[in-house]
C-alpha cells in the first residue's frame, strides 16, 4: 500500500512538472512510463530551461523515496536562424521556423513551455551523453517548424526565447485566440 501511495504521489508531481505547453500529437516516448519497477521520465524542466534533463530513470527503494538510476543532461543544438511565422487565419497559429546545418549530431527533443507571456523553447541534440566520433565532411541543411501553443491565449504581447535566449523575439495577438462558445 505504501509503495502505491508513494508512486501515485510521485506520478502526480512528475505530471504537474512536465505539464507544459505542447502542440500536436506527442509520441508515446514523451510520456513517463513505469515498467519493471522503474519510472522513466523523458523530460524534466528546471526553472532556467525546459527539458534540462532527459530520460531520467528512478527505482522505488522501499523506504518511501526513489533512487535516481540514470539521467542525461540536455545539450542545445546549434541553430543558424530562427524566424517567427504567424498565419493570417483565425484562430491564429504561430510557428518558429528553425534552420541550420547538421553533420555529426542530429536534432533531438524540442521542448517548450509558457511562463507568464514568454515561450521558452529548447532544441536539443539527440543522445546528449553519447560521444560522437565524426569528421565533418558534409553538413546537411535542415529546416523545421515548431508550433507554439497559442490557441486559447488572450490578446496581448508574447515573447519567445530559443536555446536559453540565443534567439529571442516578440509577437502580438490582436484579439483573444479562441472561438466563442456556441451556447
N, CA, C and O atoms as a DFTB+ gen file, in Angstrom:
732 C
 N C O
     1  1       0.824      -1.194       0.000
     2  2       0.000       0.000       0.000
     3  2       0.872       1.264       0.000
     4  3       0.588       2.225      -0.714
     5  1       1.943       1.244       0.818
     6  2       2.822       2.405       0.903
     7  2       3.496       2.675      -0.431
     8  3       3.649       3.829      -0.831
     9  1       3.907       1.598      -1.133
    10  2       4.542       1.764      -2.440
    11  2       3.585       2.394      -3.434
    12  3       3.983       3.259      -4.215
    13  1       2.336       1.975      -3.416
    14  2       1.351       2.519      -4.352
    15  2       1.119       3.993      -4.078
    16  3       1.085       4.791      -5.014
    17  1       0.956       4.377      -2.804
    18  2       0.758       5.788      -2.468
    19  2       1.953       6.628      -2.885
    20  3       1.783       7.703      -3.459
    21  1       3.155       6.153      -2.604
    22  2       4.354       6.908      -2.987
    23  2       4.439       7.030      -4.501
    24  3       4.806       8.083      -5.022
    25  1       4.101       5.957      -5.206
    26  2       4.127       6.009      -6.674
    27  2       3.099       6.996      -7.193
    28  3       3.405       7.775      -8.096
    29  1       1.890       6.986      -6.651
    30  2       0.842       7.908      -7.110
    31  2       1.238       9.357      -6.866
    32  3       1.062      10.209      -7.737
    33  1       1.768       9.631      -5.691
    34  2       2.189      10.993      -5.363
    35  2       3.312      11.428      -6.296
    36  3       3.297      12.546      -6.812
    37  1       4.285      10.547      -6.513
    38  2       5.394      10.870      -7.407
    39  2       4.897      11.114      -8.820
    40  3       5.331      12.058      -9.481
    41  1       3.991      10.271      -9.285
    42  2       3.459      10.426     -10.635
    43  2       2.748      11.757     -10.796
    44  3       2.931      12.428     -11.812
    45  1       1.943      12.156      -9.820
    46  2       1.239      13.437      -9.888
    47  2       2.233      14.590      -9.945
    48  3       2.068      15.516     -10.739
    49  1       3.263      14.536      -9.107
    50  2       4.277      15.597      -9.106
    51  2       4.981      15.656     -10.451
    52  3       5.200      16.739     -10.994
    53  1       5.335      14.499     -10.989
    54  2       6.009      14.458     -12.286
    55  2       5.122      15.026     -13.370
    56  3       5.574      15.843     -14.173
    57  1       3.869      14.609     -13.409
    58  2       2.979      15.087     -14.456
    59  2       2.734      16.581     -14.344
    60  3       2.622      17.262     -15.364
    61  1       2.649      17.100     -13.142
    62  2       2.493      18.543     -12.981
    63  2       3.746      19.276     -13.434
    64  3       3.659      20.359     -14.013
    65  1       4.914      18.690     -13.174
    66  2       6.154      19.378     -13.545
    67  2       6.386      19.387     -15.041
    68  3       7.069      20.277     -15.549
    69  1       5.830      18.407     -15.773
    70  2       6.028      18.397     -17.213
    71  2       4.792      18.875     -17.954
    72  3       4.739      18.796     -19.181
    73  1       3.813      19.362     -17.241
    74  2       2.573      19.820     -17.868
    75  2       2.750      21.159     -18.535
    76  3       2.050      22.118     -18.211
    77  1       3.660      21.231     -19.446
    78  2       3.926      22.487     -20.129
    79  2       3.253      22.505     -21.487
    80  3       2.532      21.580     -21.861
    81  1       3.499      23.544     -22.190
    82  2       2.876      23.754     -23.484
    83  2       3.323      22.677     -24.461
    84  3       4.507      22.349     -24.537
    85  1       2.378      22.135     -25.201
    86  2       2.732      21.232     -26.285
    87  2       1.665      21.331     -27.348
    88  3       0.518      21.673     -27.058
    89  1       2.031      21.037     -28.559
    90  2       1.090      21.092     -29.661
    91  2       1.221      19.834     -30.483
    92  3       2.301      19.252     -30.583
    93  1       0.124      19.419     -31.068
    94  2       0.165      18.265     -31.946
    95  2       0.137      16.967     -31.179
    96  3      -0.131      16.944     -29.978
    97  1       0.412      15.900     -31.873
    98  2       0.428      14.578     -31.270
    99  2       1.809      14.284     -30.729
   100  3       2.795      14.316     -31.466
   101  1       1.881      13.997     -29.447
   102  2       3.158      13.667     -28.847
   103  2       3.387      12.165     -28.955
   104  3       2.464      11.385     -28.716
   105  1       4.598      11.745     -29.310
   106  2       4.867      10.311     -29.364
   107  2       4.810       9.706     -27.970
   108  3       4.984      10.403     -26.970
   109  1       4.566       8.399     -27.915
   110  2       4.474       7.714     -26.629
   111  2       5.744       7.891     -25.811
   112  3       5.686       7.863     -24.582
   113  1       6.892       8.073     -26.462
   114  2       8.158       8.230     -25.750
   115  2       8.263       9.561     -25.016
   116  3       9.234       9.784     -24.293
   117  1       7.281      10.454     -25.184
   118  2       7.345      11.745     -24.497
   119  2       6.581      11.732     -23.175
   120  3       6.468      12.769     -22.521
   121  1       6.056      10.576     -22.771
   122  2       5.312      10.460     -21.522
   123  2       6.064       9.586     -20.524
   124  3       6.784       8.672     -20.925
   125  1       5.904       9.860     -19.218
   126  2       6.534       8.997     -18.222
   127  2       5.983       7.571     -18.326
   128  3       4.812       7.361     -18.641
   129  1       6.850       6.610     -18.057
   130  2       6.425       5.216     -18.056
   131  2       6.903       4.536     -16.787
   132  3       7.933       4.895     -16.216
   133  1       6.127       3.541     -16.358
   134  2       6.500       2.733     -15.200
   135  2       6.487       1.286     -15.651
   136  3       5.436       0.749     -15.999
   137  1       7.662       0.649     -15.646
   138  2       7.773      -0.715     -16.128
   139  2       8.872      -1.433     -15.363
   140  3       9.958      -0.889     -15.162
   141  1       8.583      -2.665     -14.937
   142  2       9.548      -3.499     -14.216
   143  2      10.153      -2.775     -13.011
   144  3      11.349      -2.896     -12.746
   145  1       9.322      -2.024     -12.283
   146  2       9.767      -1.345     -11.077
   147  2      10.550      -0.068     -11.298
   148  3      11.045       0.528     -10.342
   149  1      10.670       0.364     -12.551
   150  2      11.426       1.583     -12.848
   151  2      10.506       2.634     -13.462
   152  3       9.689       2.331     -14.331
   153  1      10.653       3.860     -12.999
   154  2       9.914       5.008     -13.522
   155  2      10.858       5.791     -14.422
   156  3      11.907       6.253     -13.973
   157  1      10.490       5.941     -15.692
   158  2      11.308       6.697     -16.642
   159  2      10.566       7.956     -17.036
   160  3       9.417       7.907     -17.475
   161  1      11.238       9.087     -16.873
   162  2      10.665      10.389     -17.188
   163  2      11.471      10.974     -18.345
   164  3      12.657      11.266     -18.185
   165  1      10.836      11.150     -19.519
   166  2      11.585      11.603     -20.687
   167  2      12.116      13.026     -20.595
   168  3      13.108      13.363     -21.241
   169  1      11.455      13.868     -19.788
   170  2      11.833      15.282     -19.750
   171  2      11.603      15.832     -18.351
   172  3      10.551      15.620     -17.748
   173  1      12.608      16.544     -17.846
   174  2      12.476      17.230     -16.561
   175  2      12.888      18.679     -16.764
   176  3      14.005      18.963     -17.198
   177  1      11.979      19.594     -16.448
   178  2      12.248      21.026     -16.552
   179  2      12.919      21.521     -15.281
   180  3      12.743      20.944     -14.208
   181  1      13.684      22.584     -15.409
   182  2      14.200      23.329     -14.265
   183  2      13.697      24.760     -14.425
   184  3      13.177      25.109     -15.484
   185  1      13.840      25.591     -13.402
   186  2      13.391      26.979     -13.552
   187  2      14.094      27.727     -14.688
   188  3      13.542      28.690     -15.220
   189  1      15.291      27.305     -15.065
   190  2      16.041      28.026     -16.088
   191  2      15.832      27.507     -17.501
   192  3      16.124      28.220     -18.461
   193  1      15.326      26.264     -17.658
   194  2      15.232      25.705     -19.010
   195  2      14.257      24.537     -19.060
   196  3      14.293      23.659     -18.198
   197  1      13.379      24.523     -20.074
   198  2      12.550      23.327     -20.256
   199  2      13.395      22.179     -20.805
   200  3      14.227      22.375     -21.691
   201  1      13.175      20.997     -20.276
   202  2      13.888      19.823     -20.766
   203  2      15.359      19.794     -20.425
   204  3      16.160      19.301     -21.219
   205  1      15.742      20.309     -19.265
   206  2      17.147      20.323     -18.860
   207  2      17.704      18.905     -18.757
   208  3      18.847      18.644     -19.132
   209  1      16.882      18.002     -18.244
   210  2      17.296      16.605     -18.125
   211  2      16.376      15.741     -18.959
   212  3      15.184      16.022     -19.087
   213  1      16.944      14.678     -19.529
   214  2      16.180      13.780     -20.381
   215  2      16.376      12.337     -19.920
   216  3      17.425      11.963     -19.396
   217  1      15.340      11.553     -20.131
   218  2      15.394      10.112     -19.880
   219  2      15.905       9.753     -18.489
   220  3      16.791       8.912     -18.336
   221  1      15.334      10.404     -17.479
   222  2      15.698      10.095     -16.098
   223  2      14.975       8.820     -15.674
   224  3      13.773       8.677     -15.895
   225  1      15.715       7.894     -15.062
   226  2      15.137       6.631     -14.607
   227  2      15.299       6.530     -13.092
   228  3      16.390       6.709     -12.551
   229  1      14.182       6.239     -12.427
   230  2      14.141       6.117     -10.974
   231  2      13.646       4.734     -10.602
   232  3      12.888       4.114     -11.349
   233  1      14.078       4.253      -9.443
   234  2      13.584       2.987      -8.907
   235  2      13.168       3.224      -7.460
   236  3      13.900       3.832      -6.680
   237  1      11.981       2.733      -7.119
   238  2      11.485       2.884      -5.748
   239  2      12.346       2.022      -4.833
   240  3      12.583       0.849      -5.120
   241  1      12.820       2.612      -3.715
   242  2      13.747       1.892      -2.841
   243  2      13.085       1.228      -1.642
   244  3      13.776       0.635      -0.814
   245  1      11.764       1.312      -1.530
   246  2      11.077       0.663      -0.422
   247  2      11.096       1.459       0.871
   248  3      10.481       1.044       1.853
   249  1      11.779       2.581       0.896
   250  2      11.882       3.422       2.087
   251  2      11.064       4.703       1.947
   252  3      11.250       5.649       2.713
   253  1      10.165       4.734       0.976
   254  2       9.330       5.915       0.768
   255  2       9.933       6.938      -0.168
   256  3       9.373       8.019      -0.351
   257  1      11.065       6.615      -0.761
   258  2      11.697       7.526      -1.720
   259  2      12.130       6.750      -2.963
   260  3      12.060       5.522      -3.014
   261  1      12.574       7.502      -3.953
   262  2      13.016       6.929      -5.219
   263  2      14.498       7.211      -5.411
   264  3      14.971       8.299      -5.083
   265  1      15.230       6.241      -5.939
   266  2      16.645       6.413      -6.246
   267  2      16.791       6.722      -7.731
   268  3      16.172       6.074      -8.575
   269  1      17.617       7.720      -8.039
   270  2      17.915       8.059      -9.422
   271  2      18.934       7.058      -9.950
   272  3      20.033       6.935      -9.409
   273  1      18.561       6.341     -11.013
   274  2      19.470       5.372     -11.618
   275  2      20.300       5.997     -12.738
   276  3      21.490       5.714     -12.872
   277  1      19.660       6.849     -13.538
   278  2      20.390       7.479     -14.636
   279  2      19.599       8.674     -15.150
   280  3      18.388       8.767     -14.953
   281  1      20.303       9.582     -15.811
   282  2      19.683      10.750     -16.458
   283  2      20.690      11.335     -17.431
   284  3      21.901      11.228     -17.238
   285  1      20.170      11.953     -18.477
   286  2      21.018      12.637     -19.451
   287  2      20.828      14.135     -19.282
   288  3      19.709      14.597     -19.061
   289  1      21.892      14.884     -19.381
   290  2      21.807      16.339     -19.362
   291  2      21.682      16.807     -20.802
   292  3      22.521      16.493     -21.646
   293  1      20.628      17.560     -21.069
   294  2      20.372      18.021     -22.437
   295  2      21.463      18.981     -22.894
   296  3      22.025      19.738     -22.102
   297  1      21.746      18.930     -24.185
   298  2      22.679      19.876     -24.791
   299  2      21.973      20.546     -25.955
   300  3      21.426      19.860     -26.818
   301  1      21.972      21.876     -25.997
   302  2      21.298      22.585     -27.087
   303  2      21.935      22.287     -28.440
   304  3      23.150      22.131     -28.559
   305  1      21.091      22.216     -29.439
   306  2      21.533      22.012     -30.811
   307  2      21.913      23.370     -31.397
   308  3      21.238      24.366     -31.135
   309  1      22.970      23.420     -32.174
   310  2      23.419      24.685     -32.776
   311  2      22.471      25.074     -33.912
   312  3      22.338      24.349     -34.898
   313  1      21.826      26.208     -33.763
   314  2      20.926      26.729     -34.786
   315  2      21.611      27.876     -35.505
   316  3      22.478      28.547     -34.946
   317  1      21.209      28.094     -36.756
   318  2      21.755      29.218     -37.508
   319  2      20.755      30.351     -37.644
   320  3      21.134      31.515     -37.767
   321  1      19.455      29.998     -37.620
   322  2      18.445      31.029     -37.792
   323  2      17.126      30.561     -37.199
   324  3      16.769      29.386     -37.291
   325  1      16.406      31.499     -36.587
   326  2      15.052      31.262     -36.086
   327  2      14.181      32.395     -36.603
   328  3      14.473      33.571     -36.384
   329  1      13.101      32.025     -37.297
   330  2      12.200      33.011     -37.881
   331  2      10.788      32.789     -37.348
   332  3      10.311      31.656     -37.294
   333  1      10.132      33.853     -36.961
   334  2       8.757      33.792     -36.479
   335  2       7.812      33.789     -37.682
   336  3       7.957      34.603     -38.594
   337  1       6.845      32.871     -37.678
   338  2       5.845      32.782     -38.736
   339  2       4.466      32.818     -38.088
   340  3       4.166      32.001     -37.218
   341  1       3.620      33.773     -38.512
   342  2       2.272      33.915     -37.964
   343  2       1.282      33.807     -39.117
   344  3       1.431      34.489     -40.131
   345  1       0.281      32.960     -38.966
   346  2      -0.710      32.787     -40.033
   347  2      -1.737      33.911     -39.984
   348  3      -1.898      34.584     -38.966
   349  1      -2.431      34.100     -41.111
   350  2      -3.489      35.103     -41.200
   351  2      -4.848      34.524     -40.824
   352  3      -5.833      35.260     -40.764
   353  1      -4.916      33.242     -40.575
   354  2      -6.185      32.573     -40.271
   355  2      -6.622      32.863     -38.839
   356  3      -5.870      33.421     -38.040
   357  1      -7.855      32.470     -38.538
   358  2      -8.321      32.522     -37.157
   359  2      -8.851      31.151     -36.795
   360  3      -9.624      30.579     -37.563
   361  1      -8.468      30.609     -35.666
   362  2      -7.524      31.197     -34.720
   363  2      -6.112      31.258     -35.301
   364  3      -5.723      30.449     -36.143
   365  1      -5.376      32.229     -34.826
   366  2      -4.013      32.459     -35.288
   367  2      -3.135      31.270     -34.901
   368  3      -3.282      30.700     -33.820
   369  1      -2.225      30.907     -35.797
   370  2      -1.205      29.911     -35.488
   371  2       0.150      30.594     -35.546
   372  3       0.389      31.446     -36.402
   373  1       1.037      30.216     -34.630
   374  2       2.364      30.815     -34.564
   375  2       3.397      29.689     -34.596
   376  3       3.285      28.703     -33.867
   377  1       4.400      29.854     -35.451
   378  2       5.462      28.858     -35.597
   379  2       6.823      29.529     -35.459
   380  3       6.986      30.704     -35.788
   381  1       7.784      28.775     -34.975
   382  2       9.183      29.183     -35.037
   383  2       9.836      28.291     -36.081
   384  3       9.900      27.073     -35.910
   385  1      10.318      28.893     -37.158
   386  2      10.997      28.155     -38.204
   387  2      12.474      28.143     -37.851
   388  3      13.120      29.191     -37.832
   389  1      13.017      26.949     -37.570
   390  2      14.429      26.843     -37.212
   391  2      15.187      26.295     -38.410
   392  3      14.684      25.446     -39.145
   393  1      16.414      26.797     -38.598
   394  2      17.227      26.385     -39.742
   395  2      18.681      26.249     -39.314
   396  3      19.136      26.873     -38.356
   397  1      19.381      25.421     -40.049
   398  2      20.801      25.254     -39.789
   399  2      21.365      24.091     -40.563
   400  3      20.751      23.609     -41.515
   401  1      22.534      23.640     -40.155
   402  2      23.191      22.503     -40.792
   403  2      23.558      21.493     -39.720
   404  3      23.954      21.851     -38.611
   405  1      23.418      20.230     -40.072
   406  2      23.771      19.168     -39.127
   407  2      24.691      18.182     -39.821
   408  3      24.538      17.895     -41.008
   409  1      25.644      17.669     -39.065
   410  2      26.536      16.663     -39.630
   411  2      26.701      15.518     -38.641
   412  3      26.163      14.431     -38.857
   413  1      27.420      15.743     -37.583
   414  2      27.709      14.668     -36.628
   415  2      26.566      14.428     -35.648
   416  3      26.345      13.295     -35.220
   417  1      25.861      15.449     -35.301
   418  2      24.772      15.327     -34.334
   419  2      23.462      15.646     -35.022
   420  3      23.423      16.424     -35.975
   421  1      22.389      15.043     -34.534
   422  2      21.079      15.300     -35.117
   423  2      20.164      15.936     -34.075
   424  3      20.418      15.869     -32.873
   425  1      19.096      16.552     -34.570
   426  2      18.132      17.197     -33.682
   427  2      17.424      16.139     -32.849
   428  3      16.975      15.115     -33.365
   429  1      17.334      16.401     -31.574
   430  2      16.630      15.508     -30.657
   431  2      15.353      16.158     -30.172
   432  3      14.638      16.781     -30.956
   433  1      15.060      16.022     -28.900
   434  2      13.807      16.570     -28.363
   435  2      13.750      18.097     -28.471
   436  3      14.742      18.796     -28.267
   437  1      12.567      18.578     -28.795
   438  2      12.283      20.007     -28.790
   439  2      11.282      20.231     -27.668
   440  3      10.181      19.682     -27.694
   441  1      11.660      21.032     -26.688
   442  2      10.815      21.269     -25.519
   443  2      10.365      22.711     -25.486
   444  3      11.103      23.616     -25.875
   445  1       9.147      22.917     -25.020
   446  2       8.666      24.286     -24.860
   447  2       7.730      24.363     -23.681
   448  3       7.089      23.387     -23.292
   449  1       7.673      25.550     -23.130
   450  2       6.719      25.847     -22.063
   451  2       6.400      27.330     -22.137
   452  3       7.159      28.122     -22.696
   453  1       5.258      27.689     -21.559
   454  2       4.833      29.084     -21.498
   455  2       4.909      29.526     -20.046
   456  3       4.220      28.980     -19.184
   457  1       5.747      30.516     -19.782
   458  2       5.896      31.075     -18.442
   459  2       5.488      32.535     -18.540
   460  3       6.141      33.330     -19.215
   461  1       4.387      32.883     -17.851
   462  2       3.771      34.192     -17.986
   463  2       3.459      34.413     -19.465
   464  3       2.657      33.661     -20.018
   465  1       4.039      35.386     -20.120
   466  2       3.797      35.629     -21.545
   467  2       5.038      35.319     -22.383
   468  3       5.242      35.908     -23.444
   469  1       5.853      34.404     -21.906
   470  2       7.113      34.075     -22.589
   471  2       7.163      32.575     -22.909
   472  3       7.080      31.731     -22.016
   473  1       7.302      32.264     -24.210
   474  2       7.515      30.887     -24.635
   475  2       9.004      30.587     -24.530
   476  3       9.825      31.265     -25.148
   477  1       9.345      29.583     -23.754
   478  2      10.729      29.146     -23.628
   479  2      10.863      27.841     -24.409
   480  3      10.175      26.861     -24.121
   481  1      11.752      27.839     -25.398
   482  2      11.906      26.696     -26.300
   483  2      13.365      26.251     -26.276
   484  3      14.276      27.075     -26.351
   485  1      13.575      24.949     -26.171
   486  2      14.927      24.411     -26.326
   487  2      14.909      23.353     -27.419
   488  3      14.043      22.479     -27.455
   489  1      15.884      23.458     -28.301
   490  2      16.092      22.463     -29.354
   491  2      17.371      21.745     -28.961
   492  3      18.452      22.335     -28.977
   493  1      17.247      20.469     -28.609
   494  2      18.382      19.710     -28.101
   495  2      18.924      18.747     -29.141
   496  3      18.254      18.413     -30.118
   497  1      20.163      18.305     -28.904
   498  2      20.722      17.268     -29.753
   499  2      20.171      15.925     -29.299
   500  3      19.749      15.765     -28.153
   501  1      20.182      14.977     -30.203
   502  2      19.760      13.622     -29.887
   503  2      20.901      12.913     -29.161
   504  3      22.064      13.085     -29.525
   505  1      20.585      12.124     -28.146
   506  2      21.587      11.352     -27.393
   507  2      22.731      12.218     -26.872
   508  3      23.862      12.082     -27.338
   509  1      22.460      13.110     -25.910
   510  2      23.485      14.067     -25.459
   511  2      24.676      13.442     -24.753
   512  3      25.735      14.067     -24.694
   513  1      24.550      12.240     -24.218
   514  2      25.664      11.629     -23.480
   515  2      26.489      10.672     -24.324
   516  3      27.422      10.047     -23.819
   517  1      26.156      10.550     -25.600
   518  2      26.895       9.659     -26.484
   519  2      28.017      10.454     -27.151
   520  3      27.771      11.488     -27.773
   521  1      29.228       9.972     -27.017
   522  2      30.361      10.634     -27.671
   523  2      30.270      10.397     -29.172
   524  3      30.024       9.280     -29.627
   525  1      30.470      11.459     -29.923
   526  2      30.375      11.358     -31.376
   527  2      31.774      11.486     -31.968
   528  3      32.421      12.525     -31.841
   529  1      32.236      10.412     -32.620
   530  2      33.500      10.451     -33.349
   531  2      33.152      10.624     -34.812
   532  3      32.663       9.699     -35.462
   533  1      33.404      11.804     -35.320
   534  2      32.951      12.106     -36.668
   535  2      33.836      13.198     -37.241
   536  3      34.248      14.123     -36.541
   537  1      34.112      13.071     -38.498
   538  2      34.814      14.114     -39.217
   539  2      33.771      14.835     -40.053
   540  3      33.102      14.228     -40.889
   541  1      33.638      16.123     -39.823
   542  2      32.613      16.888     -40.521
   543  2      33.050      17.122     -41.968
   544  3      33.812      18.040     -42.271
   545  1      32.544      16.264     -42.843
   546  2      32.858      16.381     -44.255
   547  2      31.710      17.066     -44.976
   548  3      31.922      17.961     -45.794
   549  1      30.505      16.642     -44.670
   550  2      29.338      17.200     -45.334
   551  2      28.281      17.492     -44.287
   552  3      27.916      16.614     -43.505
   553  1      27.800      18.694     -44.268
   554  2      26.741      19.076     -43.340
   555  2      25.455      19.258     -44.133
   556  3      25.409      20.036     -45.086
   557  1      24.419      18.540     -43.738
   558  2      23.140      18.655     -44.448
   559  2      22.317      19.802     -43.866
   560  3      22.372      20.089     -42.671
   561  1      21.570      20.434     -44.730
   562  2      20.692      21.540     -44.338
   563  2      19.436      20.964     -43.693
   564  3      18.909      19.951     -44.152
   565  1      18.965      21.598     -42.648
   566  2      17.699      21.193     -42.049
   567  2      16.847      22.424     -41.815
   568  3      17.338      23.543     -41.667
   569  1      15.562      22.172     -41.789
   570  2      14.593      23.224     -41.505
   571  2      13.393      22.552     -40.851
   572  3      12.941      21.500     -41.302
   573  1      12.887      23.157     -39.801
   574  2      11.769      22.572     -39.070
   575  2      10.899      23.686     -38.517
   576  3      11.402      24.715     -38.065
   577  1       9.589      23.476     -38.555
   578  2       8.649      24.426     -37.955
   579  2       8.188      23.903     -36.608
   580  3       7.707      22.775     -36.493
   581  1       8.341      24.731     -35.599
   582  2       7.916      24.380     -34.245
   583  2       6.641      25.162     -33.951
   584  3       6.682      26.390     -33.874
   585  1       5.499      24.470     -33.783
   586  2       4.264      25.193     -33.468
   587  2       4.260      25.634     -32.005
   588  3       4.531      24.836     -31.108
   589  1       3.953      26.902     -31.773
   590  2       3.762      27.386     -30.410
   591  2       2.283      27.216     -30.073
   592  3       1.419      27.431     -30.924
   593  1       1.999      26.837     -28.856
   594  2       0.630      26.548     -28.451
   595  2      -0.069      27.851     -28.045
   596  3      -0.119      28.210     -26.869
   597  1      -0.605      28.545     -29.052
   598  2      -1.198      29.855     -28.809
   599  2      -2.721      29.832     -28.763
   600  3      -3.341      30.844     -28.435
   601  1      -3.342      28.682     -29.089
   602  2      -4.804      28.628     -29.026
   603  2      -5.251      28.835     -27.579
   604  3      -4.649      28.295     -26.651
   605  1      -6.284      29.602     -27.403
   606  2      -6.905      29.903     -26.110
   607  2      -6.139      30.963     -25.315
   608  3      -6.462      31.214     -24.154
   609  1      -5.130      31.585     -25.925
   610  2      -4.427      32.676     -25.241
   611  2      -5.211      33.973     -25.423
   612  3      -5.922      34.154     -26.412
   613  1      -5.068      34.858     -24.462
   614  2      -5.724      36.163     -24.518
   615  2      -4.937      37.114     -25.408
   616  3      -3.743      36.927     -25.640
   617  1      -5.620      38.127     -25.896
   618  2      -4.958      39.160     -26.690
   619  2      -3.829      39.771     -25.871
   620  3      -3.945      39.927     -24.656
   621  1      -2.739      40.115     -26.546
   622  2      -1.618      40.732     -25.846
   623  2      -0.302      40.424     -26.507
   624  3      -0.245      39.764     -27.544
   625  1       0.762      40.914     -25.890
   626  2       2.114      40.700     -26.403
   627  2       2.729      39.471     -25.755
   628  3       2.544      39.219     -24.564
   629  1       3.463      38.710     -26.558
   630  2       4.130      37.496     -26.096
   631  2       5.565      37.511     -26.585
   632  3       5.875      38.101     -27.620
   633  1       6.429      36.865     -25.841
   634  2       7.839      36.753     -26.199
   635  2       8.156      35.293     -26.490
   636  3       7.422      34.389     -26.088
   637  1       9.260      35.081     -27.193
   638  2       9.805      33.730     -27.312
   639  2      11.309      33.797     -27.115
   640  3      11.959      34.785     -27.454
   641  1      11.839      32.726     -26.560
   642  2      13.268      32.600     -26.320
   643  2      13.661      31.178     -26.705
   644  3      13.087      30.214     -26.199
   645  1      14.636      31.047     -27.597
   646  2      15.064      29.737     -28.067
   647  2      16.486      29.479     -27.589
   648  3      17.361      30.336     -27.708
   649  1      16.700      28.289     -27.050
   650  2      18.004      27.845     -26.546
   651  2      18.609      28.852     -25.564
   652  3      19.703      29.378     -25.768
   653  1      17.864      29.093     -24.509
   654  2      18.300      29.943     -23.392
   655  2      18.637      31.362     -23.815
   656  3      19.597      31.948     -23.316
   657  1      17.857      31.917     -24.731
   658  2      17.998      33.321     -25.088
   659  2      18.900      33.607     -26.258
   660  3      19.152      34.773     -26.561
   661  1      19.397      32.582     -26.932
   662  2      20.243      32.837     -28.103
   663  2      19.436      33.499     -29.212
   664  3      19.952      34.349     -29.938
   665  1      18.174      33.114     -29.342
   666  2      17.262      33.729     -30.305
   667  2      16.026      34.181     -29.547
   668  3      15.384      33.376     -28.872
   669  1      15.687      35.454     -29.649
   670  2      14.536      35.995     -28.933
   671  2      13.714      36.879     -29.866
   672  3      14.207      37.361     -30.885
   673  1      12.470      37.079     -29.502
   674  2      11.608      37.952     -30.283
   675  2      10.262      38.099     -29.608
   676  3      10.023      37.528     -28.543
   677  1       9.389      38.863     -30.226
   678  2       8.052      39.101     -29.691
   679  2       7.016      39.002     -30.805
   680  3       7.337      39.114     -31.988
   681  1       5.783      38.792     -30.403
   682  2       4.650      38.858     -31.321
   683  2       3.433      39.282     -30.522
   684  3       3.419      39.186     -29.295
   685  1       2.417      39.749     -31.220
   686  2       1.203      40.238     -30.574
   687  2      -0.010      39.514     -31.129
   688  3      -0.145      39.330     -32.339
   689  1      -0.883      39.110     -30.232
   690  2      -2.188      38.591     -30.623
   691  2      -3.159      39.763     -30.505
   692  3      -3.371      40.294     -29.415
   693  1      -3.745      40.161     -31.628
   694  2      -4.615      41.340     -31.654
   695  2      -5.932      41.105     -30.925
   696  3      -6.552      42.054     -30.445
   697  1      -6.363      39.849     -30.839
   698  2      -7.595      39.530     -30.118
   699  2      -7.438      38.176     -29.453
   700  3      -6.498      37.435     -29.743
   701  1      -8.369      37.856     -28.551
   702  2      -8.329      36.567     -27.882
   703  2      -8.317      35.463     -28.941
   704  3      -9.109      35.496     -29.883
   705  1      -7.435      34.504     -28.789
   706  2      -7.219      33.474     -29.811
   707  2      -8.009      32.193     -29.487
   708  3      -7.442      31.117     -29.298
   709  1      -9.325      32.355     -29.431
   710  2     -10.219      31.231     -29.142
   711  2     -11.545      31.475     -29.807
   712  3     -11.935      32.621     -30.035
   713  1     -12.242      30.401     -30.121
   714  2     -13.588      30.515     -30.643
   715  2     -14.530      30.839     -29.504
   716  3     -14.329      30.384     -28.378
   717  1     -15.571      31.633     -29.794
   718  2     -16.586      31.936     -28.778
   719  2     -17.414      30.673     -28.542
   720  3     -17.620      29.886     -29.467
   721  1     -17.886      30.475     -27.319
   722  2     -18.734      29.314     -27.030
   723  2     -19.973      29.318     -27.936
   724  3     -20.503      30.378     -28.266
   725  1     -20.419      28.143     -28.326
   726  2     -21.557      28.045     -29.240
   727  2     -22.888      28.120     -28.509
   728  3     -23.921      28.274     -29.160
   729  1     -22.909      28.021     -27.218
   730  2     -24.151      28.116     -26.457
   731  2     -24.155      29.324     -25.584
   732  3     -25.127      29.565     -24.868
